[in-house]
Amino acid sequence: MCAAMTGSLPPAPPTSSMQIPSSAFDLVLSDTPPFLRDLGTALLLPEVAALFDWQLNQAFHDLREVLLYREYYHHKECAPPAAELDYYNVKSYSLRYLVLTIPFQNQTPMSDKQEACRIALLIFWNANYMIPQPESALFRRLTTQLKAALETSDLQHLWGPHFELLVWVLFLGAHVSAGQRERPWFVMNLARGAKLLNLDNWADVRTILLRHFYIDRIYQKSFEEAWQEARMLAEM
């Protein structure tokens, strides 16, 4: 959180040779609730993965695995085995380390969309595990970083043909900027995206979000509110 807030290099992740049997995650996949099975899959498609460098791709891959594991035990309402929990805690730290160190690699981004998606991942992670406070230093920085990254991307053409990817990023921006001066900007661009994709109901929007990184119990109320604002603008 401190590294995300200050833009500094985070401490290196703990070294670990810990491994768990693949059957442990196979069990999770086999019993994952239907509404979570597509979590993150849109970001792993070859045409989308080509927009990011290997670090961000690895982070999205690991994020899907960590979230499915945690959500599995959340729905089971029981504690995971200690060794497995340690393994996934290290994996979650490592993926955040990858994301936070990308700006220090001095490499040209793979696309103009990479930085916005990198910030979106950080917003998702922090908003997923703490109560969002849009006026806090952490979320203010992430909000302004995301807006700046989007403004330097091909926003005029709404990231075509990656329109749905942009919609997911904009929802996270609207979520984390609630009550702040940047909120109308995110909602306005959401309205543009909704009109382009002919989205006219929440069910269609939710279908898109579920293929990215989105969990009903955490984001639904906030995202639906942003959607209603965007829908009104689109109709106007």
BADREN-692883 format. One line per 5 residues: for each residue x, y, z of N, C-alpha, C. Coordinates in Angstrom, 3 decimals. Example, Ala and Ser with C-alpha at 12.3 -4.5 7.8 and 13.67 -1.06 7.14 Angstrom:
13.190,-5.690,7.800,12.300,-4.500,7.800,13.200,-3.300,7.800 ~ 12.850,-2.250,7.080,13.670,-1.060,7.140,12.900,0.030,7.870
This chain:
0.833,-1.208,0.000,0.000,0.000,0.000,0.868,1.259,0.000 ~ 1.934,1.247,0.783,2.823,2.409,0.830,3.501,2.629,-0.518 ~ 3.938,1.536,-1.154,4.587,1.653,-2.451,3.616,2.164,-3.506 ~ 2.364,1.701,-3.449,1.356,2.175,-4.396,1.052,3.650,-4.172 ~ 1.084,4.091,-2.922,0.744,5.465,-2.581,1.868,6.433,-2.921
3.105,5.988,-2.743,4.243,6.890,-2.937,4.944,6.696,-4.278 ~ 4.582,5.622,-4.991,5.266,5.336,-6.251,6.690,4.859,-6.040 ~ 6.955,4.270,-4.894,8.303,3.815,-4.572,8.453,2.327,-4.861 ~ 9.698,1.866,-4.813,9.981,0.455,-5.037,9.610,-0.318,-3.779 ~ 8.761,-1.332,-3.894,8.350,-2.082,-2.702,9.438,-3.032,-2.236
9.378,-3.480,-0.984,10.314,-4.501,-0.517,10.171,-5.765,-1.356 ~ 11.283,-6.456,-1.558,11.251,-7.689,-2.345,10.367,-8.726,-1.669 ~ 9.695,-9.562,-2.455,8.839,-10.593,-1.854,9.669,-11.626,-1.115 ~ 9.090,-12.302,-0.169,9.831,-13.344,0.555,10.203,-14.480,-0.381 ~ 11.401,-14.999,-0.203,11.814,-16.151,-1.004,11.194,-17.401,-0.399
10.705,-18.257,-1.275,10.050,-19.460,-0.799,10.144,-20.540,-1.860 ~ 10.459,-21.756,-1.428,10.469,-22.908,-2.324,9.204,-23.741,-2.111 ~ 8.257,-23.154,-1.361,7.036,-23.863,-1.037,6.244,-24.185,-2.296 ~ 5.775,-25.400,-2.405,4.931,-25.827,-3.507,3.736,-26.570,-2.936 ~ 2.644,-26.533,-3.664,1.486,-27.329,-3.277,1.084,-28.191,-4.465
0.477,-29.323,-4.237,0.077,-30.196,-5.348,-0.914,-29.479,-6.270 ~ -0.805,-29.718,-7.562,-1.740,-29.103,-8.507,-3.171,-29.533,-8.221 ~ -3.320,-30.684,-7.582,-4.656,-31.178,-7.263,-5.395,-30.251,-6.306 ~ -4.650,-29.472,-5.507,-5.287,-28.551,-4.561,-6.055,-27.476,-5.314 ~ -5.441,-26.920,-6.359,-6.139,-25.893,-7.143,-7.158,-26.520,-8.083
-6.895,-27.737,-8.541,-7.882,-28.441,-9.375,-9.192,-28.612,-8.617 ~ -9.088,-28.868,-7.320,-10.285,-28.992,-6.497,-11.052,-27.675,-6.465 ~ -10.315,-26.579,-6.326,-10.941,-25.264,-6.325,-11.676,-25.020,-7.637 ~ -11.007,-25.285,-8.757,-11.620,-25.060,-10.060,-12.864,-25.922,-10.266 ~ -12.810,-27.150,-9.800,-13.929,-28.066,-10.023,-15.170,-27.687,-9.226
-14.974,-26.913,-8.149,-16.100,-26.586,-7.278,-16.304,-25.073,-7.153 ~ -15.765,-24.328,-8.107,-15.935,-22.873,-8.096,-17.366,-22.517,-8.473 ~ -17.997,-21.583,-7.775,-19.354,-21.172,-8.139,-19.414,-20.715,-9.604 ~ -20.493,-21.012,-10.310,-20.582,-20.694,-11.743,-20.285,-19.244,-12.077 ~ -20.719,-18.312,-11.227,-20.539,-16.897,-11.536,-19.084,-16.433,-11.377
-18.196,-17.311,-10.887,-16.790,-16.941,-10.741,-15.869,-17.663,-11.733 ~ -16.401,-18.606,-12.481,-15.543,-19.446,-13.307,-14.814,-18.682,-14.410 ~ -15.418,-17.584,-14.882,-14.787,-16.811,-15.956,-13.935,-15.660,-15.429 ~ -13.765,-15.579,-14.117,-13.032,-14.472,-13.501,-11.655,-14.270,-14.144 ~ -11.441,-13.099,-14.703,-10.133,-12.751,-15.255,-9.799,-13.343,-16.600
-10.662,-14.185,-17.161,-10.304,-14.877,-18.403,-10.151,-13.917,-19.578 ~ -10.897,-12.812,-19.594,-10.802,-11.861,-20.704,-9.409,-11.242,-20.795 ~ -8.726,-11.120,-19.655,-7.393,-10.516,-19.648,-6.307,-11.514,-20.045 ~ -6.651,-12.789,-20.130,-5.687,-13.817,-20.491,-5.794,-14.222,-21.956 ~ -6.762,-13.666,-22.684,-6.886,-13.964,-24.102,-5.641,-13.483,-24.840
-5.160,-14.224,-25.838,-3.913,-13.846,-26.534,-3.927,-12.422,-27.069 ~ -5.063,-11.996,-27.647,-5.111,-10.656,-28.236,-5.061,-9.564,-27.177 ~ -5.491,-9.864,-25.951,-5.401,-8.894,-24.855,-4.032,-8.989,-24.186 ~ -3.552,-10.206,-23.974,-2.235,-10.401,-23.357,-1.139,-9.717,-24.171 ~ -1.336,-9.589,-25.483,-0.342,-8.937,-26.340,-0.183,-7.455,-26.026
-1.118,-6.886,-25.261,-1.044,-5.468,-24.897,-0.103,-5.217,-23.731 ~ 0.296,-6.292,-23.027,1.039,-6.143,-21.777,2.386,-6.853,-21.857 ~ 3.326,-6.427,-20.999,4.602,-7.124,-20.910,4.433,-8.382,-20.060 ~ 5.506,-9.173,-19.963,5.394,-10.473,-19.290,5.046,-10.327,-17.817 ~ 5.522,-9.243,-17.184,5.257,-9.073,-15.753,3.774,-8.857,-15.472
3.153,-7.990,-16.266,1.738,-7.731,-16.039,0.899,-8.952,-16.420 ~ 1.276,-9.635,-17.477,0.577,-10.869,-17.834,0.671,-11.909,-16.723 ~ 1.863,-12.051,-16.157,2.040,-12.998,-15.060,1.197,-12.587,-13.850 ~ 1.146,-11.287,-13.597,0.365,-10.792,-12.460,-1.120,-11.078,-12.645 ~ -1.649,-10.879,-13.842,-3.057,-11.170,-14.095,-3.335,-12.670,-13.955
-2.423,-13.480,-14.441,-2.576,-14.936,-14.318,-2.603,-15.349,-12.844 ~ -1.649,-14.827,-12.072,-1.578,-15.181,-10.653,-2.744,-14.604,-9.860 ~ -3.199,-13.416,-10.252,-4.328,-12.799,-9.570,-5.576,-13.669,-9.699 ~ -5.803,-14.198,-10.876,-6.954,-15.090,-11.068,-6.854,-16.297,-10.134 ~ -5.670,-16.890,-10.051,-5.494,-18.074,-9.217,-5.703,-17.747,-7.734
-5.115,-16.642,-7.285,-5.242,-16.247,-5.876,-6.697,-15.940,-5.522 ~ -7.383,-15.208,-6.392,-8.766,-14.831,-6.100,-9.690,-16.037,-6.088 ~ -9.534,-16.928,-7.058,-10.387,-18.115,-7.085,-10.174,-18.949,-5.834 ~ -8.923,-19.056,-5.395,-8.627,-19.817,-4.186,-9.291,-19.175,-2.964 ~ -9.127,-17.850,-2.831,-9.696,-17.173,-1.659,-11.219,-17.182,-1.684
-11.792,-16.957,-2.858,-13.254,-16.935,-2.945,-13.848,-18.316,-2.708 ~ -13.135,-19.349,-3.112,-13.594,-20.719,-2.867,-13.791,-20.954,-1.372 ~ -12.794,-20.590,-0.576,-12.896,-20.814,0.867,-13.837,-19.806,1.534 ~ -13.977,-18.633,0.925,-14.952,-17.678,1.460,-16.357,-18.257,1.343 ~ -16.689,-18.842,0.192,-18.018,-19.408,-0.006,-18.212,-20.689,0.797
-17.128,-21.419,1.029,-17.219,-22.625,1.848,-17.331,-22.282,3.334 ~ -16.979,-21.028,3.663,-17.002,-20.552,5.052,-16.158,-21.445,5.958 ~ -14.973,-21.762,5.491,-14.038,-22.535,6.304,-12.616,-22.061,5.986 ~ -11.683,-22.423,6.836,-10.299,-21.993,6.677,-9.540,-22.964,5.771 ~ -8.700,-22.445,4.872,-7.887,-23.322,4.037,-6.760,-23.953,4.848
-6.166,-25.031,4.360,-5.000,-25.614,5.043,-3.887,-24.576,5.180 ~ -3.199,-24.592,6.294,-2.194,-23.563,6.595,-1.111,-23.481,5.525 ~ -0.606,-24.633,5.056,0.467,-24.629,4.061,-0.009,-24.010,2.755 ~ -1.243,-24.311,2.362,-1.789,-23.727,1.137,-1.980,-22.223,1.286 ~ -2.453,-21.810,2.434,-2.660,-20.389,2.673,-1.343,-19.629,2.607
-0.290,-20.178,3.185,1.033,-19.550,3.116,1.496,-19.434,1.668 ~ 1.271,-20.486,0.899,1.673,-20.494,-0.513,0.970,-19.368,-1.273 ~ -0.327,-19.220,-1.078,-1.072,-18.202,-1.814,-0.826,-16.801,-1.272 ~ -0.468,-16.675,-0.006,-0.069,-15.362,0.508,1.228,-14.890,-0.142 ~ 2.181,-15.808,-0.296,3.429,-15.457,-0.977,3.155,-15.107,-2.437
2.289,-15.875,-3.091,1.954,-15.612,-4.494,1.285,-14.250,-4.652 ~ 0.403,-13.899,-3.718,-0.289,-12.615,-3.813,0.687,-11.454,-3.608 ~ 1.645,-11.629,-2.688,2.649,-10.577,-2.492,3.515,-10.451,-3.742 ~ 3.888,-11.583,-4.313,4.766,-11.575,-5.478,4.108,-10.912,-6.677 ~ 2.824,-11.136,-6.869,2.163,-10.532,-8.029,2.066,-9.016,-7.868
1.829,-8.556,-6.638,1.799,-7.114,-6.415,3.184,-6.506,-6.586 ~ 4.198,-7.250,-6.182,5.577,-6.781,-6.380,5.863,-6.619,-7.869 ~ 5.465,-7.590,-8.678,5.658,-7.495,-10.125,5.020,-6.223,-10.682 ~ 3.776,-5.968,-10.266,3.038,-4.815,-10.792,3.683,-3.500,-10.365 ~ 4.102,-3.427,-9.117,4.662,-2.177,-8.593,6.066,-1.889,-9.108
6.771,-2.910,-9.573,8.141,-2.679,-10.062,8.206,-2.391,-11.556 ~ 7.103,-2.539,-12.276,7.121,-2.295,-13.729,7.651,-0.902,-14.079 ~ 7.239,0.179,-13.375,7.754,1.511,-13.743,9.259,1.655,-13.555 ~ 9.883,0.768,-12.791,11.319,0.866,-12.521,12.154,0.052,-13.517 ~ 11.491,-0.581,-14.495,12.211,-1.429,-15.450,12.817,-0.643,-16.608
12.421,0.625,-16.762,12.932,1.468,-17.852,12.737,0.814,-19.217 ~ 11.583,0.209,-19.390,11.240,-0.411,-20.661,10.019,0.273,-21.259 ~ 9.982,0.338,-22.574,8.832,0.925,-23.250,7.623,0.020,-23.064 ~ 6.484,0.546,-22.624,5.287,-0.287,-22.460,4.911,-0.988,-23.761 ~ 4.313,-2.148,-23.640,3.924,-2.910,-24.815,2.821,-2.207,-25.611
2.038,-1.374,-24.945,0.972,-0.640,-25.617,0.600,0.574,-24.783 ~ -0.237,1.444,-25.355,-0.687,2.620,-24.610,-1.742,2.260,-23.567 ~ -2.128,0.992,-23.514,-3.141,0.541,-22.571,-2.532,-0.130,-21.344 ~ -1.252,-0.425,-21.398,-0.628,-1.189,-20.321,-0.676,-0.454,-18.983 ~ -0.305,0.815,-18.964,-0.220,1.534,-17.700,-1.587,1.665,-17.032
-2.618,1.943,-17.807,-3.954,2.056,-17.225,-4.392,0.726,-16.623 ~ -4.083,-0.375,-17.284,-4.465,-1.687,-16.766,-3.618,-2.071,-15.558 ~ -2.381,-1.606,-15.524,-1.535,-1.836,-14.348,-2.125,-1.124,-13.133 ~ -2.524,0.137,-13.304,-3.138,0.879,-12.204,-4.483,0.266,-11.825 ~ -5.234,-0.205,-12.815,-6.522,-0.839,-12.536,-6.342,-2.066,-11.651
-5.297,-2.848,-11.897,-5.041,-4.012,-11.055,-4.769,-3.584,-9.614 ~ -3.987,-2.532,-9.435,-3.695,-2.050,-8.083,-4.961,-1.541,-7.392 ~ -5.808,-0.839,-8.142,-7.069,-0.367,-7.572,-7.928,-1.551,-7.153 ~ -8.044,-2.533,-8.049,-8.860,-3.704,-7.744,-8.353,-4.393,-6.486 ~ -7.057,-4.618,-6.400,-6.525,-5.350,-5.250,-6.804,-4.607,-3.941
-6.483,-3.319,-3.924,-6.639,-2.561,-2.681,-8.109,-2.379,-2.305 ~ -8.968,-2.151,-3.303,-10.392,-1.991,-3.022,-11.035,-3.328,-2.652 ~ -10.404,-4.416,-3.074,-10.946,-5.745,-2.803,-10.759,-6.140,-1.344 ~ -9.687,-5.635,-0.720,-9.347,-6.112,0.618,-9.371,-5.025,1.684 ~ -9.889,-3.855,1.341,-10.080,-2.826,2.345,-11.269,-1.974,1.927
-11.899,-1.303,2.880,-13.038,-0.455,2.566,-12.532,0.767,1.811 ~ -13.006,0.973,0.565,-12.513,2.114,-0.214,-12.840,3.446,0.457 ~ -11.859,4.293,0.545,-12.039,5.656,1.032,-11.466,6.579,-0.043 ~ -12.319,7.016,-0.990,-11.820,7.765,-2.139,-11.024,9.011,-1.794 ~ -11.236,9.552,-0.578,-10.493,10.757,-0.190,-9.141,10.435,0.431
-8.845,9.149,0.638,-7.569,8.770,1.261,-6.415,9.017,0.308 ~ -5.215,9.147,0.859,-4.034,9.405,0.034,-3.806,8.293,-0.987 ~ -4.016,7.045,-0.578,-3.811,5.915,-1.485,-4.748,5.982,-2.678 ~ -6.044,6.118,-2.423,-6.991,6.090,-3.526,-6.978,7.383,-4.335 ~ -6.617,8.494,-3.707,-6.469,9.728,-4.491,-5.326,9.569,-5.498
-4.222,8.997,-5.060,-3.094,8.825,-5.976,-3.450,7.856,-7.102 ~ -4.076,6.744,-6.758,-4.436,5.770,-7.781,-5.450,6.352,-8.763 ~ -6.364,7.164,-8.265,-7.350,7.803,-9.143,-6.680,8.726,-10.145 ~ -5.811,9.597,-9.656,-5.156,10.551,-10.564,-4.205,9.844,-11.521 ~ -3.550,8.789,-11.049,-2.679,8.013,-11.931,-3.483,7.344,-13.040
-4.623,6.776,-12.681,-5.436,6.098,-13.688,-5.960,7.090,-14.725 ~ -6.454,8.219,-14.287,-6.968,9.222,-15.222,-5.863,9.695,-16.168 ~ -4.673,9.937,-15.623,-3.559,10.381,-16.459,-3.172,9.315,-17.482 ~ -3.159,8.053,-17.049,-2.807,6.962,-17.960,-3.854,6.816,-19.060 ~ -5.113,6.979,-18.724,-6.174,6.880,-19.723,-6.114,8.037,-20.710
-5.770,9.208,-20.224,-5.717,10.380,-21.097,-4.584,10.280,-22.114 ~ -3.558,9.498,-21.827,-2.458,9.328,-22.777,-2.669,8.100,-23.665 ~ -3.777,7.397,-23.492,-4.092,6.239,-24.320,-5.027,6.664,-25.456 ~ -5.405,5.699,-26.277,-6.281,5.978,-27.414,-7.729,6.054,-26.952 ~ -7.989,7.010,-26.087,-9.319,7.124,-25.505,-10.331,7.648,-26.521
-9.861,8.387,-27.503,-10.754,8.922,-28.521,-11.525,7.809,-29.233 ~ -10.827,6.687,-29.473,-11.458,5.549,-30.143,-11.878,4.462,-29.151 ~ -11.887,4.813,-27.868,-12.353,3.912,-26.807,-11.653,2.555,-26.842 ~ -10.346,2.611,-27.152,-9.493,1.425,-27.132,-9.893,0.366,-28.155 ~ -10.651,0.758,-29.163,-11.072,-0.227,-30.155,-9.912,-1.045,-30.680
-10.065,-2.373,-30.793,-11.277,-3.162,-30.583,-11.443,-3.679,-29.139 ~ -10.656,-3.132,-28.204,-10.689,-3.642,-26.819,-11.640,-2.804,-25.963 ~ -12.862,-2.640,-26.460,-13.835,-1.783,-25.783,-14.196,-2.310,-24.392 ~ -14.377,-3.618,-24.268,-14.803,-4.189,-22.986,-13.713,-4.048,-21.931 ~ -12.469,-4.145,-22.337,-11.357,-3.945,-21.405,-11.407,-2.539,-20.828
-11.672,-1.556,-21.678,-11.768,-0.171,-21.220,-12.941,0.009,-20.261 ~ -14.066,-0.623,-20.546,-15.231,-0.523,-19.665,-14.881,-0.993,-18.252 ~ -14.172,-2.114,-18.159,-13.760,-2.620,-16.842,-12.870,-1.608,-16.115 ~ -11.904,-1.041,-16.827,-10.995,-0.064,-16.223,-11.767,1.167,-15.761 ~ -12.694,1.642,-16.576,-13.466,2.834,-16.218,-14.365,2.598,-15.011
-14.922,1.403,-14.893,-15.732,1.099,-13.710,-14.891,1.183,-12.439 ~ -13.675,0.662,-12.489,-12.802,0.755,-11.318,-12.461,2.205,-11.010 ~ -12.264,3.008,-12.060,-12.004,4.429,-11.850,-13.179,5.135,-11.203 ~ -14.399,4.831,-11.677,-15.596,5.436,-11.090,-15.780,4.982,-9.640 ~ -15.472,3.716,-9.385,-15.609,3.157,-8.031,-14.694,3.865,-7.041
-13.454,4.055,-7.425,-12.460,4.574,-6.492,-12.477,6.102,-6.416 ~ -13.226,6.744,-7.310,-13.290,8.212,-7.296,-14.650,8.727,-6.829 ~ -15.446,7.865,-6.206,-16.779,8.270,-5.755,-16.693,9.519,-4.877 ~ -17.478,10.535,-5.230,-17.496,11.766,-4.453,-16.344,12.707,-4.732 ~ -15.441,12.324,-5.635,-14.289,13.149,-5.956,-14.481,13.838,-7.315
-13.651,14.809,-7.621,-13.846,15.607,-8.831,-13.643,14.803,-10.118 ~ -12.931,13.678,-10.038,-12.690,12.876,-11.234,-13.862,11.963,-11.591 ~ -14.770,11.752,-10.670,-15.873,10.806,-10.892,-16.664,11.102,-12.178 ~ -17.107,12.348,-12.429,-17.887,12.600,-13.651,-17.120,12.260,-14.928 ~ -15.807,12.417,-14.902,-15.005,12.107,-16.088,-15.059,10.612,-16.389
-14.904,9.789,-15.365,-14.982,8.339,-15.571,-16.385,7.931,-16.030 ~ -17.403,8.503,-15.429,-18.782,8.157,-15.794,-19.088,8.603,-17.220 ~ -18.620,9.777,-17.607,-18.846,10.266,-18.966,-18.265,9.300,-19.997 ~ -17.052,8.818,-19.749,-16.447,7.884,-20.692,-17.099,6.506,-20.628 ~ -17.610,6.138,-19.458,-18.419,4.916,-19.364,-19.657,5.030,-20.241
-20.272,6.201,-20.237,-21.456,6.411,-21.071,-21.108,6.256,-22.546 ~ -19.967,6.760,-22.948,-19.526,6.600,-24.338,-19.344,5.125,-24.676 ~ -18.705,4.390,-23.768,-18.491,2.965,-23.997,-19.786,2.179,-24.025 ~ -20.707,2.527,-23.130,-21.989,1.829,-23.075,-22.773,2.035,-24.368 ~ -22.727,3.261,-24.887,-23.449,3.553,-26.126,-22.835,2.799,-27.293
-21.524,2.748,-27.344,-20.838,2.058,-28.435,-21.133,0.558,-28.415 ~ -21.170,-0.032,-27.224,-21.400,-1.471,-27.089,-22.891,-1.828,-27.023 ~ -23.752,-0.814,-27.151,-25.204,-1.021,-27.074,-25.625,-1.699,-25.773 ~ -25.014,-1.277,-24.693,-25.380,-1.822,-23.386,-26.573,-1.047,-22.850 ~ -27.647,-1.747,-22.538,-28.825,-1.045,-22.032,-29.366,-1.624,-20.743
-28.664,-2.615,-20.157,-29.118,-3.131,-18.864,-27.920,-3.652,-18.069 ~ -28.116,-3.711,-16.759,-27.039,-4.102,-15.858,-26.584,-5.536,-16.103 ~ -27.496,-6.419,-16.469,-27.133,-7.823,-16.692,-26.060,-7.949,-17.775 ~ -26.188,-7.186,-18.846,-25.182,-7.230,-19.916,-23.845,-6.674,-19.435 ~ -23.911,-5.606,-18.646,-22.689,-5.016,-18.095,-21.995,-6.008,-17.172
-22.765,-6.645,-16.314,-22.211,-7.608,-15.357,-21.538,-8.773,-16.077 ~ -22.120,-9.218,-17.178,-21.513,-10.305,-17.954,-20.116,-9.928,-18.414 ~ -19.942,-8.695,-18.852,-18.612,-8.205,-19.265,-17.671,-8.175,-18.068 ~ -18.143,-7.623,-16.964,-17.293,-7.471,-15.785,-16.831,-8.818,-15.241 ~ -17.710,-9.819,-15.271,-17.373,-11.135,-14.724,-16.266,-11.829,-15.502
-16.008,-11.403,-16.717,-14.909,-11.971,-17.501,-13.598,-11.248,-17.207 ~ -13.693,-10.164,-16.464,-12.486,-9.426,-16.071,-12.252,-9.720,-14.584 ~ -12.037,-8.707,-13.778,-11.905,-8.941,-12.342,-12.982,-8.139,-11.631 ~ -13.965,-8.862,-11.127,-15.139,-8.255,-10.505,-15.794,-9.307,-9.615 ~ -16.214,-8.893,-8.406,-16.890,-9.790,-7.472,-18.134,-9.069,-6.959
-19.286,-9.694,-7.136,-20.569,-9.068,-6.791,-20.591,-8.519,-5.377 ~ -20.197,-9.340,-4.407,-20.389,-8.965,-3.005,-19.578,-7.737,-2.609 ~ -18.570,-7.415,-3.379,-17.726,-6.262,-3.061,-18.086,-5.040,-3.900 ~ -18.365,-5.253,-5.184,-18.456,-4.133,-6.119,-19.853,-3.842,-6.661 ~ -20.802,-4.751,-6.488,-22.054,-4.603,-7.224,-22.775,-3.288,-6.940
-22.934,-2.921,-5.689,-23.671,-1.698,-5.357,-23.011,-0.471,-5.987 ~ -21.700,-0.350,-5.823,-20.984,0.803,-6.350,-21.009,0.831,-7.881 ~ -20.780,-0.330,-8.497,-20.743,-0.387,-9.954,-22.123,-0.134,-10.556 ~ -23.166,-0.637,-9.919,-24.514,-0.382,-10.429,-24.850,1.102,-10.364 ~ -24.418,1.770,-9.305,-24.661,3.204,-9.200,-23.946,3.948,-10.325
-22.695,3.566,-10.602,-21.953,4.191,-11.703,-22.629,3.897,-13.035 ~ -23.147,2.667,-13.190,-23.817,2.282,-14.425,-25.088,3.113,-14.639 ~ -25.865,3.341,-13.585,-27.083,4.125,-13.732,-26.755,5.567,-14.146 ~ -25.695,6.125,-13.583,-25.279,7.475,-13.988,-24.859,7.492,-15.449 ~ -24.065,6.482,-15.839,-23.590,6.416,-17.224,-24.744,6.184,-18.193
-25.691,5.367,-17.804,-26.832,5.071,-18.670,-27.653,6.320,-18.934 ~ -27.876,7.136,-17.897,-28.609,8.364,-18.079,-27.900,9.308,-19.039 ~ -26.577,9.379,-18.920,-25.804,10.226,-19.830,-25.874,9.699,-21.257 ~ -25.780,8.379,-21.410,-25.825,7.772,-22.742,-27.163,8.052,-23.422 ~ -28.249,8.005,-22.652,-29.578,8.267,-23.214,-29.742,9.725,-23.616
-29.029,10.599,-22.920,-29.104,12.023,-23.246,-28.279,12.358,-24.484
